[in-house]
């Protein structure tokens, strides 16, 4: 005897408050799932309004509009004869909940609110929602728009319930509940539930996917059963990229997995499973004893008069069992090439702007930004050639003409991407200028090669006339303050010119609209504050704002081969330099020399500060051990003290940082992720005294041992 059923999960590119678009993508997913023979479909968390609404969750309209869309889906003739698990916010007895609505044939079977809310990192769910208590179930009065449907349904159950069809059982989890130590699926499994549904709004972070997939496999590896995972994908209006990877697993083995990076707005994945095969994973006597524990709560079961499984007498391709497959992962370098590229495409098409512009300096950071835009163009052309009608429509608006499979990524790049080298005669080397031009030629961007000497000189003359004082670079005998001010004259002039060109280049080329200016400050330089406030790091968005310099170098080495850009090798071998000071025979400005840290050191310090949650003393203690092989304890102290000093001095810059794509766990972006003050006691005197006392004890111990 077999109980074969086809299950569907999906990943949808939803957008905040895009009610019509979000509904249409959900309906399309349901239609595709039914065509594949599925009788149950799982959709992403809060997929009806979009996940990242932030303080819009406090508006009653959002709750009303969400139910309006649910009613339209439930009444849609194409959405019948399949169990639909939808995500939306609900109001109940004066409280708001992040919830799932499970519906079938125009009837709401139940509302299942989220039990464990995510309230750390990028998430603030407890600012908007109340967690539902485990085991609690109540009556829920359905809104008028549902009561007016054909069934005239007035109420349903709301709470921690499980569902029992004629031939199977399932229960719902939501995102964070998979990540908590006491996940609901543990109790559901002991209660005999066969299928667990998890709808998520999980963002992309470098090297994170393996953790997520391991949790899903473990969820059924130890308890047996089917686990279905659905996730949002794309940029839904903020600094996050949701990376899909919808999954179906059984007994610890992966059956289906969605793509992590794609320009497809709707992606449905199905698997046909034999629920009888779960029995073999649940026959251990210890599991039986735990399931018989009198302290284990008994869940209220919602009875569903519907067959989830296929008729056992029928056979065919739709009832053939799906075979296990290994999980698929991208290397981090590939994640950088694809994740930010997909995020940039969503931002560009939804903002309805004409393209992008980046100040291209000849260094690693702006080079990486340009390479990511080129990767975006490659993805667009791939989808054009695959016949993706949504991408074709957006691409033709940007291209300004009919677009077909003969158009290359370079040709598309030339239409939508401008690179600008803004040099100075005494500061900019011939090599950096040539590298920028060569990269632009390789990727096909519209390139502008110019000097900003007139802007710099004009600003210098105005300041000199106002102050009756002529500032000088340090190479000409100027003070530290003079040298820094003159560097900032250049970098801020570049920002003004970048925005001027972004507004006027489309008109000069006979196109409409404006270009979005891209920033190219990496996460380590932001952390150290090695950038000028309101310079060319100030832009509309920054695709590399959450990526470390170390990872950017690895990405460039990867892109040299996989994006077929040999010119990138010259960027890797060049010394990182801002080129804001005059070049002399004995002096060339170096980023790492200016900062007093290598980029690897900054990455380590950043992770200790944010990810490991260590203060100044804790960082010193950790690094005394980690760096003991190549650095004396007093030198470690100097590094930590300097890092914290510059962090404190420059923290205010984070309040104005360009919105950057979040990709790294130690990003210092204080607008969403790193909620710390921007005014500190710069020298941290208390912490310094503690470390100096520790150093004295360590050094005295060394003397006594000798």
MIFI-768903 format. One line per 2 residues: number of its first residue (from 1); for each residue x negated, y, z negated of C-alpha. Coordinates in steps of 0.5 Angstrom, whole numbers, padded with zeros to 4 digits. Layout:
<nodes>
NUM) X/Y/Z  ...
</nodes>
This chain:
<nodes>
1) 0000/0000/0000  -0003/0007/0002
3) 0000/0014/0000  -0003/0018/0006
5) -0002/0026/0006  -0005/0031/0010
7) -0007/0037/0006  -0009/0044/0008
9) -0013/0050/0006  -0015/0056/0009
11) -0019/0062/0009  -0016/0069/0011
13) -0019/0076/0012  -0014/0080/0008
15) -0014/0087/0007  -0012/0091/0001
17) -0005/0094/0002  -0005/0092/0009
19) 0002/0089/0008  0004/0087/0015
21) -0003/0084/0017  -0003/0080/0011
23) 0003/0077/0012  0002/0075/0019
25) -0005/0072/0018  -0001/0068/0012
27) 0004/0066/0017  -0001/0064/0022
29) -0004/0059/0017  0002/0056/0016
31) 0004/0055/0023  -0003/0052/0024
33) -0003/0047/0018  0004/0045/0020
35) 0001/0043/0027  -0004/0039/0024
37) 0001/0035/0020  0000/0038/0013
39) 0006/0038/0008  0002/0043/0003
41) -0002/0049/0004  -0006/0053/-0001
43) -0008/0060/0001  -0013/0065/-0003
45) -0012/0069/-0009  -0007/0075/-0009
47) -0007/0074/-0001  -0001/0078/0000
49) -0003/0085/-0003  -0011/0083/-0002
51) -0015/0082/-0008  -0019/0088/-0009
53) -0014/0093/-0010  -0017/0096/-0017
55) -0013/0101/-0020  -0007/0100/-0015
57) -0005/0094/-0019  -0003/0099/-0024
59) 0003/0101/-0019  0010/0098/-0019
61) 0010/0099/-0012  0005/0094/-0011
63) 0009/0088/-0015  0015/0090/-0011
65) 0012/0090/-0004  0009/0083/-0006
67) 0016/0080/-0007  0018/0083/0000
69) 0013/0080/0003  0014/0073/0000
71) 0021/0074/0002  0020/0075/0009
73) 0015/0069/0009  0020/0064/0005
75) 0026/0066/0010  0021/0065/0017
77) 0023/0059/0021  0016/0057/0022
79) 0015/0057/0014  0020/0051/0013
81) 0018/0044/0011  0012/0045/0008
83) 0010/0047/0001  0007/0054/0000
85) 0002/0056/-0005  0002/0064/-0005
87) -0002/0069/-0009  0001/0076/-0011
89) 0002/0080/-0018  0008/0079/-0022
91) 0011/0083/-0028  0015/0079/-0033
93) 0018/0081/-0040  0014/0088/-0040
95) 0007/0085/-0038  0003/0084/-0031
97) 0000/0077/-0029  -0004/0075/-0023
99) 0000/0069/-0021  0002/0064/-0016
101) 0008/0063/-0013  0010/0056/-0010
103) 0015/0056/-0005  0019/0050/-0001
105) 0025/0051/0004  0027/0058/0002
107) 0026/0056/-0006  0021/0059/-0011
109) 0019/0052/-0014  0016/0056/-0020
111) 0011/0062/-0022  0004/0060/-0024
113) 0000/0065/-0028  -0007/0065/-0028
115) -0010/0063/-0035  -0017/0065/-0035
117) -0018/0072/-0033  -0025/0074/-0030
119) -0027/0080/-0033  -0035/0081/-0032
121) -0040/0082/-0026  -0036/0085/-0021
123) -0029/0084/-0024  -0024/0088/-0029
125) -0018/0083/-0029  -0016/0085/-0036
127) -0016/0092/-0034  -0010/0090/-0030
129) -0007/0083/-0032  -0005/0079/-0038
131) -0008/0072/-0039  -0002/0067/-0039
133) -0002/0062/-0045  -0004/0055/-0044
135) 0002/0050/-0044  0007/0056/-0045
137) 0013/0056/-0040  0019/0061/-0040
139) 0025/0062/-0035  0023/0068/-0030
141) 0028/0072/-0027  0027/0073/-0019
143) 0027/0080/-0016  0033/0082/-0012
145) 0030/0081/-0005  0029/0073/-0007
147) 0036/0073/-0010  0039/0075/-0003
149) 0036/0070/0001  0040/0064/0003
151) 0039/0060/-0003  0042/0066/-0008
153) 0036/0063/-0013  0037/0067/-0019
155) 0031/0064/-0023  0026/0059/-0024
157) 0020/0057/-0029  0014/0061/-0030
159) 0008/0058/-0034  0003/0053/-0034
161) 0007/0047/-0031  0005/0041/-0026
163) 0009/0039/-0020  0012/0032/-0018
165) 0014/0031/-0011  0018/0024/-0010
167) 0011/0021/-0008  0005/0025/-0011
169) 0004/0030/-0016  0000/0037/-0016
171) -0002/0043/-0021  -0005/0050/-0019
173) -0011/0053/-0022  -0014/0060/-0020
175) -0021/0062/-0019  -0024/0063/-0026
177) -0021/0057/-0029  -0026/0053/-0025
179) -0032/0057/-0028  -0029/0056/-0035
181) -0032/0051/-0040  -0025/0048/-0041
183) -0022/0048/-0034  -0015/0047/-0034
185) -0016/0041/-0029  -0019/0037/-0034
187) -0012/0036/-0038  -0008/0036/-0031
189) -0013/0030/-0029  -0011/0026/-0036
191) -0004/0028/-0035  -0005/0024/-0028
193) -0004/0030/-0024  -0007/0028/-0017
195) -0008/0034/-0013  -0011/0040/-0016
197) -0010/0047/-0012  -0015/0053/-0013
199) -0014/0059/-0010  -0020/0064/-0011
201) -0022/0071/-0009  -0030/0069/-0010
203) -0035/0074/-0007  -0041/0072/-0003
205) -0048/0073/-0007  -0055/0070/-0005
207) -0056/0063/-0007  -0049/0062/-0010
209) -0045/0057/-0006  -0049/0051/-0008
211) -0046/0053/-0015  -0039/0053/-0013
213) -0039/0047/-0009  -0042/0043/-0015
215) -0037/0045/-0019  -0032/0043/-0014
217) -0035/0036/-0013  -0036/0035/-0021
219) -0028/0037/-0022  -0026/0031/-0018
221) -0033/0027/-0019  -0031/0026/-0027
223) -0024/0026/-0027  -0022/0023/-0020
225) -0017/0026/-0015  -0016/0031/-0010
227) -0019/0038/-0011  -0017/0044/-0006
229) -0020/0050/-0006  -0018/0057/-0002
231) -0022/0063/-0001  -0021/0070/0002
233) -0026/0072/0007  -0029/0079/0009
235) -0029/0086/0007  -0022/0088/0004
237) -0024/0095/0002  -0030/0095/-0003
239) -0037/0093/-0004  -0036/0086/-0004
241) -0036/0080/0002  -0031/0074/0000
243) -0035/0068/0004  -0029/0063/0005
245) -0032/0056/0005  -0025/0053/0004
247) -0026/0046/0001  -0022/0040/0000
249) -0026/0034/-0004  -0023/0027/-0007
251) -0027/0023/-0012  -0033/0028/-0012
253) -0034/0027/-0004  -0033/0033/0001
255) -0028/0032/0006  -0027/0039/0009
257) -0031/0045/0009  -0029/0052/0012
259) -0035/0057/0015  -0038/0062/0010
261) -0039/0067/0015  -0035/0068/0021
263) -0031/0074/0025  -0025/0069/0025
265) -0019/0072/0021  -0015/0066/0020
267) -0019/0059/0019  -0015/0053/0017
269) -0018/0046/0015  -0014/0040/0013
271) -0016/0033/0011  -0012/0027/0011
273) -0013/0023/0004  -0010/0017/0001
275) -0008/0018/-0006  -0008/0011/-0008
277) -0016/0011/-0007  -0016/0016/-0014
279) -0014/0010/-0018  -0021/0007/-0017
281) -0024/0013/-0020  -0019/0013/-0026
283) -0019/0006/-0029  -0025/0007/-0034
285) -0022/0005/-0041  -0025/0012/-0044
287) -0021/0016/-0040  -0015/0012/-0041
289) -0016/0013/-0049  -0017/0021/-0048
291) -0011/0021/-0044  -0007/0018/-0049
293) -0010/0023/-0054  -0004/0025/-0059
295) -0006/0032/-0059  -0006/0033/-0051
297) -0001/0037/-0049  0005/0034/-0045
299) 0006/0039/-0039  0013/0041/-0036
301) 0014/0038/-0030  0018/0041/-0024
303) 0021/0036/-0020  0021/0037/-0012
305) 0025/0033/-0008  0020/0033/-0002
307) 0016/0028/0001  0009/0030/0001
309) 0006/0023/0004  0007/0021/0011
311) 0011/0015/0012  0007/0009/0011
313) 0010/0005/0017  0007/0011/0022
315) 0000/0011/0024  -0003/0016/0029
317) -0009/0021/0029  -0005/0026/0024
319) -0005/0020/0019  -0012/0017/0020
321) -0016/0018/0014  -0021/0024/0014
323) -0028/0021/0012  -0033/0025/0007
325) -0038/0029/0010  -0044/0033/0007
327) -0043/0040/0004  -0046/0045/0009
329) -0051/0051/0006  -0054/0057/0010
331) -0061/0059/0007  -0062/0065/0004
333) -0065/0069/0010  -0059/0066/0014
335) -0054/0069/0009  -0057/0076/0010
337) -0057/0076/0017  -0049/0074/0017
339) -0046/0076/0011  -0048/0084/0012
341) -0046/0083/0019  -0039/0080/0018
343) -0038/0086/0013  -0041/0091/0017
345) -0036/0089/0023  -0030/0089/0018
347) -0032/0096/0016  -0033/0099/0023
349) -0026/0096/0026  -0022/0098/0020
351) -0025/0105/0019  -0023/0106/0027
353) -0030/0109/0028  -0034/0109/0034
355) -0040/0105/0031  -0046/0106/0027
357) -0053/0110/0026  -0059/0109/0022
359) -0065/0113/0021  -0070/0108/0024
361) -0077/0109/0020  -0081/0104/0023
363) -0081/0100/0016  -0078/0094/0013
365) -0072/0097/0010  -0069/0101/0016
367) -0072/0095/0021  -0068/0090/0017
369) -0061/0094/0017  -0062/0095/0025
371) -0063/0087/0025  -0057/0086/0021
373) -0053/0091/0026  -0056/0087/0032
375) -0054/0080/0028  -0047/0083/0028
377) -0047/0085/0035  -0049/0077/0037
379) -0043/0075/0033  -0038/0079/0036
381) -0041/0077/0043  -0040/0070/0041
383) -0033/0071/0039  -0031/0074/0045
385) -0034/0068/0049  -0030/0064/0045
387) -0024/0068/0047  -0022/0071/0040
389) -0017/0076/0042  -0017/0080/0035
391) -0025/0081/0036  -0024/0082/0044
393) -0019/0088/0042  -0023/0091/0037
395) -0029/0090/0041  -0026/0093/0047
397) -0024/0099/0043  -0031/0100/0041
399) -0034/0099/0048  -0030/0103/0052
401) -0028/0098/0057  -0026/0091/0059
403) -0031/0086/0056  -0032/0079/0058
405) -0037/0074/0057  -0042/0077/0062
407) -0043/0083/0057  -0050/0081/0052
409) -0051/0083/0045  -0056/0088/0047
411) -0051/0092/0052  -0046/0092/0046
413) -0051/0094/0041  -0053/0100/0046
415) -0045/0102/0046  -0044/0102/0038
417) -0051/0103/0035  -0056/0109/0035
419) -0063/0109/0032  -0066/0115/0031
421) -0074/0116/0029  -0074/0123/0025
423) -0082/0124/0024  -0087/0130/0023
425) -0093/0131/0027  -0098/0131/0021
427) -0094/0125/0017  -0092/0120/0022
429) -0097/0115/0025  -0097/0113/0032
431) -0096/0106/0030  -0089/0107/0026
433) -0086/0111/0032  -0088/0106/0037
435) -0085/0100/0032  -0079/0104/0032
437) -0078/0105/0039  -0080/0098/0041
439) -0075/0095/0036  -0069/0099/0039
441) -0071/0097/0046  -0071/0090/0044
443) -0064/0090/0040  -0061/0095/0046
445) -0059/0101/0041  -0059/0108/0044
447) -0065/0111/0041  -0067/0118/0039
449) -0074/0120/0038  -0075/0127/0035
451) -0079/0131/0030  -0076/0135/0024
453) -0082/0140/0024  -0078/0146/0025
455) -0073/0144/0020  -0078/0143/0015
457) -0082/0149/0017  -0075/0153/0016
459) -0074/0150/0009  -0081/0152/0007
461) -0081/0159/0009  -0074/0160/0006
463) -0077/0157/-0001  -0083/0161/0000
465) -0079/0168/0001  -0075/0167/-0005
467) -0080/0165/-0010  -0086/0169/-0007
469) -0090/0162/-0008  -0092/0157/-0002
471) -0092/0150/-0005  -0097/0145/-0002
473) -0098/0138/-0001  -0103/0134/-0006
475) -0108/0133/-0001  -0108/0141/0000
477) -0109/0142/-0007  -0102/0142/-0009
479) -0099/0140/-0016  -0095/0134/-0017
481) -0088/0138/-0017  -0090/0142/-0011
483) -0092/0135/-0007  -0086/0132/-0009
485) -0081/0138/-0007  -0085/0138/0000
487) -0083/0131/0001  -0076/0132/-0001
489) -0075/0137/0004  -0077/0132/0009
491) -0072/0127/0007  -0066/0131/0005
493) -0067/0134/0012  -0067/0128/0015
495) -0060/0126/0012  -0057/0133/0015
497) -0060/0131/0022  -0057/0124/0021
499) -0050/0126/0020  -0050/0132/0025
501) -0053/0127/0030  -0047/0122/0028
503) -0042/0127/0029  -0044/0129/0036
505) -0048/0123/0039  -0041/0120/0042
507) -0039/0127/0045  -0046/0127/0048
509) -0045/0120/0051  -0038/0121/0054
511) -0035/0117/0048  -0030/0119/0043
513) -0030/0119/0035  -0036/0119/0030
515) -0041/0114/0028  -0042/0112/0021
517) -0049/0113/0018  -0052/0107/0015
519) -0057/0107/0009  -0063/0103/0008
521) -0065/0103/0001  -0066/0096/-0002
523) -0064/0094/-0009  -0071/0094/-0012
525) -0073/0101/-0010  -0066/0103/-0013
527) -0068/0100/-0019  -0074/0104/-0020
529) -0071/0110/-0017  -0076/0111/-0011
531) -0072/0115/-0007  -0069/0122/-0006
533) -0062/0124/-0009  -0059/0126/-0002
535) -0064/0124/0003  -0063/0119/0008
537) -0061/0114/0003  -0055/0118/0002
539) -0050/0115/0008  -0043/0112/0009
541) -0045/0105/0007  -0051/0101/0006
543) -0051/0094/0008  -0058/0092/0004
545) -0057/0096/-0002  -0056/0089/-0006
547) -0062/0086/-0003  -0069/0085/-0006
549) -0075/0087/-0002  -0078/0080/-0002
551) -0072/0077/0001  -0072/0083/0006
553) -0079/0081/0008  -0076/0073/0009
555) -0070/0075/0013  -0075/0079/0018
557) -0079/0073/0018  -0073/0069/0020
559) -0070/0074/0025  -0077/0074/0029
561) -0075/0067/0031  -0068/0066/0030
563) -0066/0073/0033  -0071/0072/0038
565) -0074/0079/0036  -0082/0078/0036
567) -0083/0086/0035  -0081/0084/0028
569) -0088/0081/0026  -0091/0088/0027
571) -0086/0090/0021  -0088/0085/0017
573) -0096/0086/0017  -0095/0094/0016
575) -0096/0097/0009  -0090/0100/0007
577) -0090/0107/0007  -0085/0113/0006
579) -0090/0117/0011  -0088/0124/0007
581) -0095/0126/0006  -0100/0128/0011
583) -0104/0123/0013  -0112/0124/0013
585) -0118/0120/0014  -0118/0118/0007
587) -0111/0117/0005  -0105/0114/0007
589) -0098/0114/0003  -0097/0107/0000
591) -0090/0105/-0003  -0093/0100/-0008
593) -0098/0105/-0010  -0093/0110/-0011
595) -0089/0106/-0015  -0094/0103/-0019
597) -0091/0096/-0018  -0091/0091/-0013
599) -0084/0089/-0010  -0084/0082/-0013
601) -0086/0085/-0020  -0080/0090/-0019
603) -0075/0084/-0018  -0077/0080/-0024
605) -0076/0086/-0028  -0069/0087/-0025
607) -0067/0080/-0026  -0069/0080/-0034
609) -0066/0087/-0035  -0059/0085/-0032
611) -0058/0078/-0030  -0062/0075/-0037
613) -0059/0081/-0041  -0066/0083/-0044
615) -0068/0090/-0047  -0075/0093/-0047
617) -0078/0088/-0053  -0074/0082/-0050
619) -0077/0083/-0043  -0084/0084/-0046
621) -0084/0078/-0050  -0081/0074/-0044
623) -0087/0077/-0039  -0092/0076/-0044
625) -0091/0068/-0043  -0089/0068/-0035
627) -0095/0073/-0033  -0100/0070/-0038
629) -0104/0067/-0033  -0106/0073/-0029
631) -0104/0079/-0034  -0106/0081/-0041
633) -0101/0083/-0046  -0103/0090/-0046
635) -0102/0091/-0039  -0095/0087/-0039
637) -0093/0092/-0044  -0096/0098/-0040
639) -0092/0095/-0034  -0085/0094/-0038
641) -0086/0101/-0041  -0087/0104/-0034
643) -0081/0101/-0031  -0076/0103/-0037
645) -0079/0110/-0037  -0078/0111/-0029
647) -0071/0107/-0030  -0069/0112/-0035
649) -0072/0118/-0031  -0068/0116/-0025
651) -0062/0113/-0027  -0058/0119/-0025
653) -0059/0117/-0018  -0055/0111/-0019
655) -0049/0115/-0020  -0049/0118/-0013
657) -0051/0112/-0009  -0049/0110/-0002
659) -0044/0104/-0003  -0048/0098/-0002
661) -0046/0091/0000  -0046/0087/-0007
663) -0051/0081/-0006  -0056/0081/-0012
665) -0054/0079/-0019  -0059/0085/-0021
667) -0056/0091/-0017  -0057/0097/-0021
669) -0050/0100/-0018  -0047/0104/-0023
671) -0040/0105/-0020  -0038/0098/-0020
673) -0043/0093/-0023  -0048/0096/-0027
675) -0044/0100/-0032  -0050/0103/-0036
677) -0051/0110/-0038  -0055/0115/-0034
679) -0058/0119/-0040  -0063/0116/-0044
681) -0069/0117/-0049  -0074/0117/-0044
683) -0080/0114/-0048  -0076/0109/-0052
685) -0080/0111/-0058  -0077/0105/-0063
687) -0078/0100/-0058  -0085/0102/-0056
689) -0087/0102/-0064  -0084/0095/-0064
691) -0088/0092/-0058  -0094/0096/-0061
693) -0094/0093/-0067  -0093/0086/-0064
695) -0099/0087/-0060  -0103/0089/-0066
697) -0102/0083/-0069  -0103/0079/-0062
699) -0110/0082/-0062  -0112/0081/-0069
701) -0110/0074/-0068  -0115/0074/-0062
703) -0120/0077/-0066  -0119/0072/-0072
705) -0119/0066/-0067  -0126/0068/-0064
</nodes>
